[in-house]
Structure formats: C-alpha cells, structure tokens
Amino acid sequence: MISELMALMAAAVAELSTFLNRDVESYKIFDHTPYYLTFEDNFDGTELDASKWERCPEYKRQDLNNYWKDDMSYLDGEGHLVLEMSYDEETDRFNSGAVRTRGIFEQAYGYYEIRCTLNNVPGYWTAFWLMGDSVNSEANGGRDGTEIDIYESPFYSEKKIQHTLNWDGYGSKHKSEGKIVDADVYDGEFHTFGLLWTEDEYVYYIDGNETWRTDAQKAKGTCEVPLYLKFSAETGGWTGIPDKDMLPDRIYADYVRVYSAS
C-alpha cells in the first residue's frame, strides 16, 4: 500500500515538474485559469505554411481600387510573415496582402495574440481579426457570429489603435461597437496585440496592458461559435489614400499564438 502511494506521489511530482519546466509561452494564466497553446506559427522557413494558413481571395476591398493579391503576403526567410502594401501604376491599383485560417483552424473562446510591426505610412491600415461565415447572420445578435477586430491601425498620424466588434451582418441591420485607444506603436518596432474571449466578455491588450473590456451586451453577449484568424492590410476612403511615392510599405509578424482553457 505504501509503495503504491509513493509511486502515485512520484508520478504527481514528475507531472508537476514537467508542467513547471515547459516553455513559458506554451501556456498563459488569466484569472487563475491556465490557457494552453492550440495554435502557433513563428513563420520559420521561406514558404507560408499551408497546413495553417491560406491567402485570402484576390478580390477588391473597400471603396478604393485596392485588391488583395497573393504575392503581397510572404515569408522573408528570417522568421517573419510580411504583408505588403504597394501601388501598380499600370493597373492604377493598390495591392496588399492578407492571410487567414478559414477551414484550417477555427476556435471559440481563448486567448489570441500576434507580435508584429505596424504600417509606416498613413492612408492604410493593418488588422489582426477573427471572422466566421456566420457573422452574416442577423438572427441572434453577436452570439451566432461576431467579427472581432483585435487591432486595426488606421490612425497612423494620431497614434491610436482601434478595437471593434461587428455583428448582424453587413447590411441594413449591421451593428458595431468599438474603442479607440492611445497607443504609441507606429514606431517600426514589434508590439503584441491580444484578445481574451470568454463566455462573459472580451478583454483587449496591447503589449500586455489591458486597453478595453466589454461584456458585449449590445450584441446580446459574446460570440458562441468558432471563428478563424485573419491578418490583413488594406486601404479605404475612411482612412484616406496612401501617398503612392511612399509605397511599397511592409509590416512584419513575428508570431501568432492561440490558447484555450479547455
């Protein structure tokens, strides 16, 4: 009996030791709850990992002549995903990069984080966001689908970041809520942008500091369905037009990580 008890204790100590010595980035703690890594890309190699990402379809974005284009998203071979914004005189188009995990990785709830640089010129923005096909539903507020913009960077000159929730589709019933926060992050350096999504609220972070907390009551509560990741660059009339002489511009992502409490 004693030997069996000692064996159980030894196994428990070994398990605890393994837990304490694992890579600190493989889990995070929020409100005494551990969240474990479910998705990670450190962008090693020279080709985008097709087991994790796909490039977004090459179609027109917003109200300006801006198109997502496959060759505007790529790895630089130095551990970064690059999204580029450029201008093509021949077609009179702004071309930009965008990637997503649609149909590859989708998750409800958890903690989501990117470490990246931001746009170096005004007139366009980048975003790390969560999206799902059900966001077009107009039936149950945001519970059956919410576009969750973890960060958007349209305020280069003002040095601000936008966090946004969009739900009930994009037609006449479309609703949104957001917060614009002061953030001196347009400095060419890497910064982290994170979201904790629970059954009760969304909590936003920049460089580990909380910037917005909302219970999403206007959307009848937080989203209850899995969403996929998107990382994109684009321009639109509401941000002005990029100075063509300052393009191309590039932003760099160092990693994307997602965690789950279950």
Residue pairs with C-beta under 8 A, 6 or more apart in sequence:
25 37
25 257
26 36
26 37
27 34
27 35
27 36
27 37
27 259
28 34
28 35
28 111
28 259
29 35
30 111
30 196
33 261
34 261
35 110
35 111
35 259
35 260
35 261
36 259
36 260
36 261
37 257
37 258
37 259
38 107
38 110
38 258
38 259
38 260
39 52
39 101
39 105
39 107
39 229
39 256
39 257
39 258
40 255
40 256
40 257
40 258
41 49
41 52
41 53
41 81
41 255
41 256
42 79
42 254
42 255
43 75
43 79
43 80
43 81
43 253
43 254
43 255
44 79
45 75
45 77
46 75
46 77
47 75
48 55
48 73
48 74
48 75
48 81
48 99
51 104
52 101
52 104
52 105
53 99
53 100
53 101
53 104
54 99
54 100
54 101
54 102
54 103
54 104
55 68
55 70
55 73
55 97
55 98
55 99
56 68
56 98
56 99
56 100
56 230
56 232
57 68
58 67
58 68
58 69
58 70
59 67
59 68
60 66
60 67
61 67
61 68
61 96
61 234
61 235
61 236
62 234
62 235
62 236
62 237
63 236
63 237
64 94
64 235
64 236
64 237
64 241
65 92
65 93
65 94
66 93
66 94
66 95
66 96
66 124
66 234
66 235
66 236
67 93
67 94
67 95
67 96
68 95
68 96
68 97
68 98
68 232
68 234
69 95
69 96
69 97
72 83
72 84
72 85
72 86
72 95
72 96
72 97
72 98
72 233
73 81
73 82
73 83
73 84
73 97
73 98
73 99
74 81
74 82
74 84
74 97
75 81
75 82
76 82
76 252
79 254
80 252
80 253
80 254
81 99
81 231
81 252
81 253
82 97
82 250
82 251
82 252
82 253
83 96
83 97
83 98
83 99
83 126
83 231
83 232
83 233
83 250
83 251
83 253
84 95
84 96
84 97
84 233
84 248
84 249
84 250
85 94
85 95
85 96
85 97
85 119
85 124
85 233
85 235
85 242
85 247
85 248
85 249
85 250
86 94
86 95
86 96
86 247
86 248
86 249
87 93
87 94
87 95
87 242
87 244
87 247
87 248
88 94
88 95
94 124
94 235
94 242
94 247
96 124
96 232
96 233
96 234
96 235
97 232
97 233
98 230
98 231
98 232
98 233
98 234
99 230
99 231
99 232
100 131
100 228
100 229
100 230
100 231
101 228
101 229
101 230
102 131
102 228
103 228
104 228
105 228
105 229
105 258
106 132
106 226
106 227
106 228
107 226
107 227
107 258
107 260
108 197
108 223
108 224
108 225
108 226
108 227
109 197
109 198
109 199
109 260
109 261
110 196
110 197
110 258
110 259
110 260
110 261
111 194
111 195
111 196
111 197
111 258
111 259
112 128
112 130
112 150
112 194
112 195
112 197
112 229
112 257
112 258
112 259
113 192
113 193
113 194
113 195
113 205
113 256
113 257
113 258
114 128
114 150
114 151
114 192
114 193
114 194
114 231
114 253
114 255
114 256
114 257
115 190
115 191
115 192
115 253
115 254
115 255
116 126
116 128
116 190
116 191
116 193
116 231
116 251
116 252
116 253
116 254
117 188
117 189
117 190
117 191
117 251
117 252
118 126
118 153
118 156
118 185
118 186
118 191
118 251
119 125
119 126
119 153
119 156
119 186
119 233
119 249
119 251
120 186
120 188
120 249
120 250
120 251
121 156
121 242
121 243
121 246
121 247
121 249
122 156
122 157
122 239
122 240
122 242
122 243
123 156
123 235
123 239
123 240
123 241
123 242
123 243
124 154
124 233
124 234
124 235
124 239
124 242
124 249
125 152
125 153
125 154
125 233
125 234
125 235
125 239
126 152
126 153
126 231
126 232
126 233
126 251
127 149
127 150
127 151
127 152
127 153
127 230
127 231
127 232
127 233
127 234
128 149
128 150
128 151
128 193
128 229
128 230
128 231
128 256
129 147
129 148
129 149
129 150
129 152
129 229
129 230
129 231
129 232
130 146
130 147
130 148
130 150
130 195
130 197
130 227
130 228
130 229
130 230
131 147
131 148
131 227
131 228
131 230
132 145
132 223
132 225
132 226
132 227
132 228
133 145
134 144
134 145
134 225
135 145
135 146
135 147
135 166
135 167
135 169
136 145
136 169
136 170
137 144
137 145
137 168
137 169
138 168
138 169
138 171
138 173
140 220
141 167
141 168
141 219
141 220
141 221
142 165
142 167
142 168
142 216
142 219
142 220
142 221
142 222
142 223
143 219
143 220
143 221
143 222
143 223
143 224
143 225
144 223
144 224
144 225
145 167
145 223
145 225
145 227
146 165
146 166
146 167
146 216
146 219
146 222
146 223
146 227
147 164
147 165
147 166
147 167
148 164
148 165
148 195
148 197
148 202
148 223
148 227
149 162
149 163
149 164
149 165
149 166
149 178
150 163
150 193
150 194
150 195
150 204
151 161
151 162
151 163
151 193
151 204
151 206
152 161
152 162
152 163
152 164
153 161
153 162
153 185
153 186
154 162
154 238
154 239
155 161
155 162
155 180
156 186
159 182
159 183
159 184
159 185
159 186
160 180
160 181
160 182
160 183
161 180
161 181
161 183
161 185
161 193
161 206
161 211
162 178
162 179
162 180
162 181
163 178
163 179
163 180
163 181
163 204
163 211
163 212
164 176
164 177
164 178
165 176
165 177
165 178
165 202
165 214
165 216
165 219
166 174
166 175
166 176
167 174
167 175
167 176
167 219
167 223
168 174
168 175
175 218
175 219
177 214
177 216
177 218
177 219
179 204
179 211
179 212
179 214
181 206
181 211
181 212
183 206
183 211
185 191
185 206
185 207
190 252
190 254
191 206
191 207
192 205
192 206
192 207
192 208
193 205
193 206
194 204
194 205
194 206
194 208
195 202
195 203
195 204
195 205
196 202
196 203
196 205
197 222
197 223
198 222
199 222
199 224
200 215
200 222
201 213
201 214
201 215
201 216
201 222
202 212
202 213
202 214
202 216
202 222
203 210
203 212
203 213
204 210
204 211
204 212
204 213
205 211
215 221
215 222
216 222
229 256
229 258
231 253
231 256
233 251
235 241
235 242
242 249
